[in-house]
Amino acid sequence: MLTADRFDSRTFANMEVALERACEHLPKGTDDYNARRYIARRIIKCAEGGDRTLGGLTEAGQAAVSELTSNKAA
């Protein structure tokens, strides 16, 4: 089942905005397919867990960015 089919249109729109906001914080050279996919998965997991607010989804995306950047530094 496609992600768009699992969520209402408002939630899906919030997820798209959260993904774009999170990706703005990726260091140069990191904004690739795998990074976006990782962040998107974290946002989807958040929405599946019940938090479908823009704030909650954005926080999940930003947490994913922090994980990606801390893993690259390690």
Helices and strands as residue ranges (DSSP letters): H 3-6, H 9-23, H 33-48, H 54-73
